[in-house]
């Protein structure tokens, strides 16, 4: 069977290994990178414990200037020779990492005080965990909080039943999760078949093989703005089209056929409703083209006659 991902190469045995690799992929987000780097540097331990690397996917703005300004001489800057796309840039980040714990932090997102301290303590207290994530805010380009993630557990620790949860819907944003480097070495990196949901598939694959932890504190902020990949994919409807591709891949990891079928049905219904919600949002904003893109993709996602009727009614409003 053909593999759709590559395995991360191990670090040389004689190489210096910090505890943390904070890997920051950037593309045309220099306006936000200063904020991102500032919040990391404010809580970063010394070089022996943490490396910080900015990997630029051939941006048109000047992230290197931001690194020179805020990096204090300890942030490494790497520029791709040409634009490779966000997934390949993420994998460059992973390949350059040397730390035992990897944190992929988008260049327009933020960590809140205590992020690295809390994750360090969790992995020290529960060494069997191979990854862990925290609660987070959704923020806009003005740092306004638009929403907050769920509190899935009242106390931190291993998230029992996480595999069942993550195969139904994406509940993690990349900047909120920390993964041990050896995980990518053992089960591979991101799936190249996906354009937007490669992170969801990755977390589901991790949960299939390893225990995952949860910190019930808001320690990160995930930014959505019109210039981000997420913002562009939502406008075009590619977010829902890729979610359809991802639901098939993610649910294939469920071994029991009946459970797999039930989970797939839940995923499709959930994301069809999500597309309708996004369409209603765009109709309120007078962005009818974006609403129609969401609804066209929702038709492909949903198998329910009742849901499809509701989609059709919304589509008529968008014409």
RALIN-V714675 format. One line per field, one symbol per residue. ss: DSSP state (H for helix, E for strand, L for the rest). phi: phi as a letter, one per 30 degrees, with the letter a starting at -180 (. if undefined). A space follows every 10 residues. Layout:
ss: ???
phi: ???
//
This chain:
ss: LLLLLLLLLL LLLLLLLLLE EEEEEELLLH HHHHHHHHHH HLLLLLLLLE EEEEEELLLL LLHHHHHHHH LLLLEEEEEL LLLLLHHHHH HHHHHHLLLL EEEELLLLLE ELLLHHHHHH HHHHHLLLLL EEEEEEEEEL LLLLEEEELL LLLLLLEELL LHHHHHLLLL LLLHHHEEEE HHHHHHHLLL LLLLLLLHHH HHHHHHHHHL LEEEEEEEEE EEELLLLLHH HHHHHHLHHH HHHHHHHHHH HLLLLLHHHH HHHHHHHHHH HHHHHHHHHH HHHHLLLHHH HHHHHHHHHH HLLLHHHHHH HHHHHHHHL
phi: .ddcbccddd dedcddcddc bcccdbahbe dcdedddedd ddbdddedcb cbbcccdhdc cbdddddddc dhiccdcbcd dadcjdddde ddeddddbdd cccdcedbcb ccejedddde dddddbdddc aabbdaccbc dciddcabdd cdbdbdkdcd ideddddcad cbcedcccbd edddddcjcd dddccbcdde ddddddddcb dbcbcdbdbb bcccbddded ddddddided ddddddeddd ddddddeddd dddddddddd dddddddddd eddddicddd dddddddded ddcceddddd ddddddddd
//
